[in-house]
Amino acid sequence: MTDQNLNKLCQNQLKLAGKLGNIDKTFLTFLSEPKNEIIVNFPVVLDDGKLHMFKGYRIQHNNLAGPYKGGLRFDEICHLDECKALAFWMTIKCSLQKLPLGGAKGGIKFNPRNFSKNELKKISKEYSRALFRFIGSDIDIPAPDVGSNSQIMDWMTAAYQSVRKTHNNDMYTGKSVGYGGSQGRGEATGRGMMICTREWFKNRGIECKGKKFVIQGFGKVGSHAANFLCKLGMICVGIGDHTGYLYNEKGFDINMIINYVKEIGHIKGFSDGIKLTKEKFFSLDVYTIILAALELQICGDFAKNLKCELIIEGANGPIDIEADKILSEKNISVIPDVLANSGGVIVSYYEWLQNRRQEYWDLYEVRNKLDKHMTKTFKKVFKLNQSNEDIDLRMSSYIIALENLYNFYQVRKSCI
Ligand code: NAD
């Protein structure tokens, strides 16, 4: 499957969930396209004094339950079809977690690694200015995603505040704590993945301590997920990122590699572990595989070589339709993206609430709330999955999300 049909992947998931969950067909048609597709081209003068045009996207999929919500991706392959799929998944994710938020996604088509800090600041602020009419605490609330971070959210918030002449800081989340960001937002997606993993093992009556895992993607999501899984007693024997794949049979010292990546920016050159190809990495005999990089990483026949029991989708859409079928035939359980990585948007929601009230919570409170929220949803998803063998964890998550959203749809329809 290519990037061109990432949107086809989510349309397929929607159709299948609609069929299995007996969801109203008109409602499914309504969800099949986003409400708004916004593209902006904006100029930035780079460090060499030359003007460069950048292309930015913002897809607003659905706002039945509340303002649009979703990340901003800085990546050279960022494109409309990708943003449409990611925005759709945000709608499903927020609805599954019963957040009063809709779904959106956006980004800028460029590679942030090729630009200076000064250029990144200008690009981020110009994007925020170009889109300010479509963004706002009650309209659409962006957050970090691949290639962006809390510093970028601070810059974008500052640009928005100066255009709108406001002190409010609730139109972007994932900001640094000093700019009104929430405690625990940085770790939230990885922490949510750990909670899902812990609950999966608990519900299956299996001990997770001592189980080996490999992880692809060691950025904001992957590094925290790996750290928390090690705290559960699991052993990280493989790590991969855009610079390659490393294996250590005995398990990596997770703090050492986290510090290395913080300093260098990638895993290449780390002194521990042997180098592997991507194919070898994914055919290792481990209990769990964590996908925390990009979409469409496990496609078609590739799935046939996997030897694990459990896959956790930290990334959005990392498994294509064919591979999903093969995994199901092989009895490999998948904790789907819309559930596994939803800790990030839950704590973004907490940040939004704290900003609106200008009342801040400590890390303990945020972690506690997140744990209760994720565990409750996981149990619901697991229960539906256990009640019907045709409904895997992905379809179970979708059916619950679609039913939640359908209630809003009906109420709105009745008010027209
Ligand atoms: P990031 O930019 O911080 O890290 C991305 C990681 O993926 C890096 O380690 C990078 O080296 C690796 N990577 C990139 N291209 C790769 C390739 N071709 N092969 C192997 N590895 C590659 O991004 P992130 O925020 O950690 O996001 C990772 C995934 O999680 C994305 O799919 C994103 O949409 C999803 N996600 C992120 C959040 C969040 O809060 N940041 C929330 C939910 C879901």
Boltz pocket constraint, residues with backbone or C-beta under 6 A from the ligand:
constraints:
  - pocket:
      binder: B
      contacts: [[A, 144], [A, 145], [A, 146], [A, 147], [A, 148], [A, 185], [A, 189], [A, 216], [A, 217], [A, 218], [A, 219], [A, 220], [A, 221], [A, 222], [A, 240], [A, 241], [A, 242], [A, 243], [A, 265], [A, 266], [A, 292], [A, 293], [A, 294], [A, 295], [A, 314], [A, 315], [A, 316], [A, 341], [A, 342], [A, 344], [A, 345]]
      max_distance: 6.0
